[in-house]
């Protein structure tokens, strides 16, 4: 038999098991998302033309939904392609279809068969066999808050770039103001920069704008303000200053939108049956020292309950618990978590391990032939994972049980692995608080150190017993 016919026959045999799979979703469709057009596929026999192309205009997407309904399609899958999937996803959901978002890595086609038509047909076949799992999509009421917070992050980055351009222009003029005061965007720095742009060149007069909290003397500030006042550099400084002020104005307006979006979110009331087992939490790691919630809250102090800030009170109303009670997690971190996932994690992730794995914070064990190749965590770029890593890094000087645990891990594993391990523990604590509905109470660093000491003593006693020895306290 010729070689080409042998290859064709081997490919045909390779596809036979796929054809013999049981069809779980007979009313399945698939869409290959594009920026200008979308290619849609339905099961063969549902339409004389089972693959059609629709434009990305809103009217054409509605026409796509009507055609899918006419073909008897009830469930549609699409890849998460940039931001192009958002309009079809929302419009088809409004039209009454069950829409699933899938990871492109989980639905790769066969090598050498890459086209929009083949991709949507392949996805339709996999979806009909039930071989595709849906990605996480936040609830509709959380989407506005998430959009505003992501926009604020972009505005903060733009403001930081404007400050860097201001510093660059000052260094090009040999104005060493950055080396004299710590922040050129403070009261003194902005006053001096605006006076320079207004035409003032005398260092002694510019030094008079110094705030009393600045440690540098007026003579040192005046000496640092001697430079070359070139016109093009002054123009670069002016544009950078205007860009910084514009971004600050936009950030302030975005903060107002965030406050309004928080106010529109409903209050969360956790049913009593959800937190009945909150006092019986299992340890985060059976091999590590137990660090979790107290069975009983600490006694209240005589000074009365601590008043929460307006943002903290609003976040507690939405989440039902105070996430900032966990050491290392501040209000901004709690805000990021709620804006990305919402308060109901139980409906999105079955267990805390699923939540940690989604963020890429748990060990990604790779096993081949019964041998562990590596345990590196997956490379996941997610805002919540980054926020939890920063929160874990802030535990370095914390006088708490989590802080003591982080310092022990850092000494044993190194900073990078310790940060990931503590971020994993913080993610599981966040999941437990949102699911069980109880605030976190820290037992303190001394309690952790004593528990770790007792664990070390038990380990030494076990080794001494094996060696037929006996430990005697000093």
ABEGO torsion letter per residue (X at the ends): XBAAAAAAAAAAAAAAAAAABBBABABBBBBBBBAABBBBBBBBGABABABBBBBABAAAAAAAAAAAAAAGBABBBBBBBEAAAAAAAAAAAAAGBBBBBBBAAAABBBBGBBBAAAAAAAAAAAAAAGABBBBBBBBAAAAAAAAAAAAAAAAAAAAAAAAAAAAAAAAAAGBAAAAABABAABAAAAAAAAAAAAGBABAAAAAAABBAABABBAAAAAAAABBBBBAAAAAAAAAAAAAAAAAAAAAAAAAAAAAAAAAABBBBBBBAAAAAAAAABBBABAABBBBBBBABBBBBBAAEBBBBBAAAAAAAAAAGBBAAABBGBBAAAAAAAAAAAEABAAAABABAAAAAAAAGABBBBBBBGGBBABABBBBBBBAAAAAAAAAAAAAAABBBAAAAAAAAAAAAAEAAAAAAAAAAAAAAAAAAAAAAGBBBBBAEAAAAAAAAAAAAAAAAAAAAAAAGBBBBBX
